[in-house]
Amino acid sequence: MIVVLTAEAEADIEQITTYVAEQSPQSALKLVRELRARCESLADAPRGYPLVPRYEDHGIRRRPFGNYLIFYRVGADTIEVIHVLHGARDYERLLFPED
């Protein structure tokens, strides 16, 4: 399967990198590499992480990585990474605004 990062996920990674780089540019570079690697590795086991509780009908799964959560949806041929967010953020409001 092919892993595709949405524009929103790319923007999330950029914001995370910018924030961390203010404290440590080296840590930011390492973190962005690891986040991208975790996204890419979703292809190894697309359904290996659980659906977001209470929102199973949306088909969005969540993979934890350190303090971050990678939200994605499995399609027929692709895995679409929707957002990459810090675990302390109110992700429900961002992912499911109409619910």
Backbone as a printed PyTorch tensor [residue, N CA C, xyz], in Angstrom:
tensor([[[  0.8350,  -1.1810,   0.0000],
         [  0.0000,   0.0000,   0.0000],
         [  0.8800,   1.2440,   0.0000]],

        [[  0.3450,   2.2840,  -0.5660],
         [  1.0360,   3.5660,  -0.6280],
         [  0.5310,   4.4510,   0.5060]],

        [[  1.4530,   5.1110,   1.1930],
         [  1.0960,   6.0410,   2.2630],
         [  1.1370,   7.4580,   1.6880]],

        [[  0.0290,   8.1740,   1.8680],
         [ -0.0990,   9.5450,   1.3760],
         [ -0.3730,  10.4630,   2.5660]],

        [[  0.3990,  11.5260,   2.6760],
         [  0.1520,  12.5230,   3.7160],
         [ -0.6740,  13.6530,   3.1210]],

        [[ -1.7850,  13.9720,   3.7670],
         [ -2.6170,  15.0810,   3.3070],
         [ -1.8940,  16.3940,   3.5570]],

        [[ -2.4000,  17.4470,   2.9650],
         [ -1.8350,  18.7810,   3.1930],
         [ -1.9230,  19.1350,   4.6780]],

        [[ -2.9940,  18.7150,   5.3300],
         [ -3.1550,  18.9910,   6.7580],
         [ -2.0820,  18.2760,   7.5750]],

        [[ -1.8010,  17.0150,   7.2440],
         [ -0.7730,  16.2620,   7.9610],
         [  0.6080,  16.8820,   7.7400]],

        [[  0.8850,  17.2980,   6.5060],
         [  2.1570,  17.9700,   6.2120],
         [  2.2770,  19.2570,   7.0300]],

        [[  1.1880,  20.0180,   7.1110],
         [  1.1950,  21.2620,   7.8900],
         [  1.4040,  20.9650,   9.3750]],

        [[  0.7830,  19.8940,   9.8630],
         [  0.9630,  19.5030,  11.2680],
         [  2.4330,  19.2130,  11.5540]],

        [[  3.0630,  18.4320,  10.6890],
         [  4.4720,  18.0690,  10.8800],
         [  5.3440,  19.3190,  10.8330]],

        [[  5.0310,  20.2170,   9.9320],
         [  5.7960,  21.4620,   9.8330],
         [  5.6630,  22.2870,  11.1150]],

        [[  4.4430,  22.3810,  11.6540],
         [  4.2340,  23.1390,  12.8970],
         [  4.9600,  22.5020,  14.0650]],

        [[  4.9100,  21.1750,  14.1450],
         [  5.6120,  20.4550,  15.2160],
         [  7.1110,  20.7190,  15.1190]],

        [[  7.6350,  20.6120,  13.9050],
         [  9.0600,  20.8180,  13.6790],
         [  9.4800,  22.2350,  14.0670]],

        [[  8.7090,  23.2220,  13.6690],
         [  9.0170,  24.6090,  13.9900],
         [  9.0340,  24.8300,  15.4950]],

        [[  8.0360,  24.2760,  16.1790],
         [  7.9470,  24.4350,  17.6270],
         [  9.1560,  23.7970,  18.3280]],

        [[  9.4800,  22.5680,  17.9540],
         [ 10.5940,  21.8650,  18.5960],
         [ 11.9270,  22.5270,  18.2360]],

        [[ 12.0440,  23.0370,  17.0130],
         [ 13.2910,  23.6680,  16.5650],
         [ 13.6330,  24.9160,  17.3710]],

        [[ 12.6370,  25.5580,  17.9560],
         [ 12.9040,  26.7260,  18.7940],
         [ 13.7720,  26.3530,  19.9970]],

        [[ 13.6210,  25.1280,  20.4670],
         [ 14.4070,  24.6460,  21.6060],
         [ 15.6690,  23.9180,  21.1490]],

        [[ 15.5190,  23.1010,  20.0790],
         [ 16.6450,  22.2840,  19.6250],
         [ 16.4690,  21.9040,  18.1560]],

        [[ 17.1920,  22.5580,  17.2730],
         [ 17.0900,  22.2190,  15.8490],
         [ 17.4420,  20.7570,  15.5570]],

        [[ 18.4090,  20.2070,  16.2710],
         [ 18.7780,  18.8030,  16.0530],
         [ 17.6430,  17.8690,  16.4610]],

        [[ 17.0220,  18.1610,  17.5730],
         [ 15.8900,  17.3380,  18.0210],
         [ 14.7350,  17.4370,  17.0380]],

        [[ 14.5180,  18.6070,  16.4850],
         [ 13.4290,  18.8060,  15.5280],
         [ 13.6640,  17.9690,  14.2780]],

        [[ 14.8910,  17.9620,  13.7870],
         [ 15.2180,  17.1820,  12.5970],
         [ 15.0230,  15.6920,  12.8560]],

        [[ 15.4890,  15.2300,  14.0060],
         [ 15.3210,  13.8160,  14.3690],
         [ 13.8330,  13.4740,  14.4900]],

        [[ 13.0710,  14.3420,  15.1370],
         [ 11.6440,  14.0930,  15.3350],
         [ 10.8960,  14.0210,  14.0050]],

        [[ 11.1570,  14.9510,  13.1020],
         [ 10.4450,  14.9450,  11.8310],
         [ 10.7770,  13.6810,  11.0380]],

        [[ 12.0180,  13.2450,  11.0900],
         [ 12.3980,  11.9950,  10.4120],
         [ 11.6560,  10.8030,  11.0090]],

        [[ 11.5830,  10.7630,  12.3290],
         [ 10.9060,   9.6530,  12.9970],
         [  9.4000,   9.6750,  12.7410]],

        [[  8.8000,  10.8680,  12.7620],
         [  7.3650,  10.9600,  12.4730],
         [  7.0610,  10.4620,  11.0630]],

        [[  7.8540,  10.8930,  10.1010],
         [  7.6490,  10.4560,   8.7170],
         [  7.8720,   8.9470,   8.5690]],

        [[  8.8710,   8.4260,   9.2620],
         [  9.1360,   6.9800,   9.2110],
         [  7.9680,   6.1970,   9.7980]],

        [[  7.3960,   6.6950,  10.8910],
         [  6.2390,   6.0160,  11.4900],
         [  5.0390,   6.0530,  10.5490]],

        [[  4.8640,   7.1690,   9.8600],
         [  3.7810,   7.2590,   8.8720],
         [  4.0000,   6.2380,   7.7620]],

        [[  5.2000,   6.1940,   7.2290],
         [  5.5070,   5.2560,   6.1380],
         [  5.3410,   3.7990,   6.5760]],

        [[  5.6830,   3.5100,   7.8230],
         [  5.6020,   2.1250,   8.2920],
         [  4.1620,   1.6430,   8.4880]],

        [[  3.2010,   2.5360,   8.3800],
         [  1.7980,   2.1120,   8.4460],
         [  1.4810,   1.1200,   7.3310]],

        [[  2.2280,   1.1820,   6.2370],
         [  2.0210,   0.2680,   5.1140],
         [  2.2790,  -1.1850,   5.5140]],

        [[  3.0920,  -1.4030,   6.5410],
         [  3.4180,  -2.7630,   6.9860],
         [  2.2380,  -3.4500,   7.6670]],

        [[  1.3920,  -2.6950,   8.3190],
         [  0.2330,  -3.2510,   9.0270],
         [ -0.8520,  -2.1850,   9.0910]],

        [[ -1.5270,  -1.9130,   7.9820],
         [ -2.4830,  -0.7990,   7.9240],
         [ -3.5920,  -0.8580,   8.9720]],

        [[ -4.0140,  -2.0430,   9.3030],
         [ -5.0930,  -2.1680,  10.2920],
         [ -4.5630,  -2.5780,  11.6640]],

        [[ -3.2830,  -2.3350,  11.8750],
         [ -2.6320,  -2.7250,  13.1170],
         [ -2.8950,  -1.8050,  14.2860]],

        [[ -3.5320,  -0.6900,  14.0470],
         [ -3.8330,   0.2620,  15.1100],
         [ -5.3360,   0.4540,  15.1790]],

        [[ -5.8550,   0.7730,  16.3680],
         [ -7.3090,   0.8090,  16.5520],
         [ -7.9830,   2.0190,  15.9090]],

        [[ -9.2640,   1.8220,  15.6320],
         [-10.1100,   2.9370,  15.2030],
         [-10.2680,   3.8950,  16.3750]],

        [[-10.4800,   5.1650,  16.0870],
         [-10.6630,   6.1610,  17.1440],
         [-11.9610,   5.8250,  17.8900]],

        [[-11.8690,   5.6070,  19.2130],
         [-13.0680,   5.2550,  19.9800],
         [-14.1820,   6.2900,  19.8280]],

        [[-15.3960,   5.8060,  19.7790],
         [-16.6260,   6.5880,  19.6280],
         [-16.8300,   7.1200,  18.2140]],

        [[-15.8350,   6.9790,  17.3490],
         [-15.9390,   7.4800,  15.9760],
         [-15.5770,   6.3870,  14.9610]],

        [[-15.8080,   5.1510,  15.3410],
         [-15.4440,   4.0160,  14.5010],
         [-16.0480,   4.0980,  13.0990]],

        [[-17.2570,   4.6600,  13.0050],
         [-17.9450,   4.7380,  11.7180],
         [-17.2370,   5.6550,  10.7130]],

        [[-16.2960,   6.4850,  11.1740],
         [-15.5370,   7.3620,  10.2770],
         [-14.3410,   6.6430,   9.6570]],

        [[-13.9830,   5.4880,  10.2180],
         [-12.8760,   4.7070,   9.6790],
         [-11.4950,   5.2910,   9.9340]],

        [[-11.3860,   6.1830,  10.8870],
         [-10.0940,   6.8090,  11.1790],
         [ -9.4020,   6.0440,  12.3090]],

        [[ -8.1660,   5.6900,  12.0610],
         [ -7.3510,   4.9720,  13.0420],
         [ -6.3090,   5.9250,  13.6370]],

        [[ -5.7410,   5.4850,  14.7520],
         [ -4.7770,   6.3490,  15.4330],
         [ -3.5830,   5.5180,  15.8830]],

        [[ -2.4100,   6.0110,  15.5040],
         [ -1.1680,   5.3660,  15.9130],
         [ -0.4050,   6.3080,  16.8360]],

        [[ -0.1090,   5.8670,  18.0550],
         [  0.6780,   6.7180,  18.9370],
         [  2.1630,   6.6360,  18.6010]],

        [[  2.8490,   7.7380,  18.8040],
         [  4.3020,   7.7840,  18.7010],
         [  4.7900,   8.8510,  19.6710]],

        [[  5.3670,   8.4350,  20.7570],
         [  5.8040,   9.3760,  21.7880],
         [  4.6230,  10.2010,  22.2660]],

        [[  4.7460,  11.5120,  22.2180],
         [  3.6690,  12.4120,  22.6310],
         [  2.6920,  12.7240,  21.4980]],

        [[  2.8640,  12.0880,  20.3620],
         [  2.0840,  12.4230,  19.1750],
         [  1.1560,  11.2930,  18.7660]],

        [[  0.1300,  11.6790,  18.0390],
         [ -0.8330,  10.7160,  17.4940],
         [ -0.9020,  10.9220,  15.9890]],

        [[ -0.7870,   9.8290,  15.2660],
         [ -0.8840,   9.8530,  13.8090],
         [ -2.2630,   9.3130,  13.4580]],

        [[ -3.0900,  10.1370,  12.8410],
         [ -4.4430,   9.7520,  12.4590],
         [ -4.4560,   9.4340,  10.9740]],

        [[ -5.0590,   8.2940,  10.6390],
         [ -5.0500,   7.8710,   9.2440],
         [ -6.2860,   7.0480,   8.9010]],

        [[ -6.5120,   6.9260,   7.6010],
         [ -7.6320,   6.1510,   7.0820],
         [ -7.0840,   5.1780,   6.0470]],

        [[ -7.5460,   3.9260,   6.0980],
         [ -7.1130,   2.8960,   5.1620],
         [ -8.0890,   2.8410,   3.9960]],

        [[ -7.5700,   3.0110,   2.7780],
         [ -8.3680,   2.9080,   1.5680],
         [ -8.0730,   1.5980,   0.8580]],

        [[ -8.5720,   1.4620,  -0.3630],
         [ -8.3640,   0.2420,  -1.1320],
         [ -6.8910,   0.0340,  -1.4710]],

        [[ -6.2230,   1.1050,  -1.9170],
         [ -4.8230,   0.9980,  -2.3290],
         [ -3.8860,   1.9390,  -1.5790]],

        [[ -4.4580,   2.8200,  -0.7750],
         [ -3.6300,   3.8120,  -0.0960],
         [ -3.9750,   3.9230,   1.3880]],

        [[ -3.0350,   4.4440,   2.1120],
         [ -3.2390,   4.8200,   3.5090],
         [ -3.1010,   6.3310,   3.5220]],

        [[ -4.1370,   7.0170,   3.9500],
         [ -4.1580,   8.4710,   3.9560],
         [ -3.9370,   8.9780,   5.3760]],

        [[ -2.7850,   9.6030,   5.6020],
         [ -2.5010,  10.2080,   6.9040],
         [ -3.2110,  11.5520,   6.9270]],

        [[ -4.1400,  11.6910,   7.8570],
         [ -5.0150,  12.8590,   7.9060],
         [ -4.4260,  13.9810,   8.7600]],

        [[ -3.9370,  13.6160,   9.9330],
         [ -3.3530,  14.6030,  10.8540],
         [ -2.2680,  13.9300,  11.6810]],

        [[ -1.3230,  14.7270,  12.1370],
         [ -0.3090,  14.3180,  13.1040],
         [ -0.3620,  15.3810,  14.1960]],

        [[ -0.8350,  14.9780,  15.3750],
         [ -1.1080,  15.9530,  16.4320],
         [ -0.4730,  15.5450,  17.7520]],

        [[ -0.1660,  16.5460,  18.5630],
         [  0.2900,  16.2750,  19.9260],
         [ -0.8820,  15.6540,  20.6770]],

        [[ -0.5890,  14.6710,  21.4980],
         [ -1.6300,  13.9520,  22.2210],
         [ -2.4480,  14.8030,  23.1780]],

        [[ -1.9310,  15.9550,  23.5910],
         [ -2.6580,  16.8270,  24.5100],
         [ -3.6870,  17.7060,  23.8010]],

        [[ -3.6370,  17.7360,  22.4780],
         [ -4.5860,  18.5860,  21.7330],
         [ -5.9680,  17.9570,  21.7080]],

        [[ -6.9700,  18.7830,  21.5060],
         [ -8.3570,  18.3290,  21.3880],
         [ -8.5780,  17.8380,  19.9600]],

        [[ -8.1280,  16.6160,  19.7010],
         [ -8.1830,  16.0930,  18.3350],
         [ -9.6120,  15.8470,  17.8620]],

        [[-10.5190,  15.5670,  18.7680],
         [-11.9030,  15.3070,  18.3600],
         [-12.5030,  16.5100,  17.6370]],

        [[-12.2450,  17.6880,  18.1300],
         [-12.7640,  18.9020,  17.5040],
         [-12.1820,  19.1080,  16.1140]],

        [[-10.9200,  18.7460,  15.9350],
         [-10.2670,  18.9070,  14.6340],
         [-10.7130,  17.8380,  13.6320]],

        [[-10.8310,  16.6120,  14.0990],
         [-11.1660,  15.5040,  13.1880],
         [-12.6540,  15.3570,  12.9200]],

        [[-13.4630,  15.6700,  13.9050],
         [-14.8990,  15.4290,  13.8010],
         [-15.6910,  16.6830,  14.1640]],

        [[-15.5110,  17.7720,  13.4580],
         [-16.1580,  19.0360,  13.8420],
         [-17.6880,  18.9970,  13.7660]],

        [[-18.2400,  18.1610,  12.9260],
         [-19.6930,  18.1340,  12.7660],
         [-20.3870,  17.2020,  13.7450]],

        [[-19.6180,  16.3860,  14.4670],
         [-20.2450,  15.4290,  15.4030],
         [-20.5030,  16.0330,  16.7480]]])
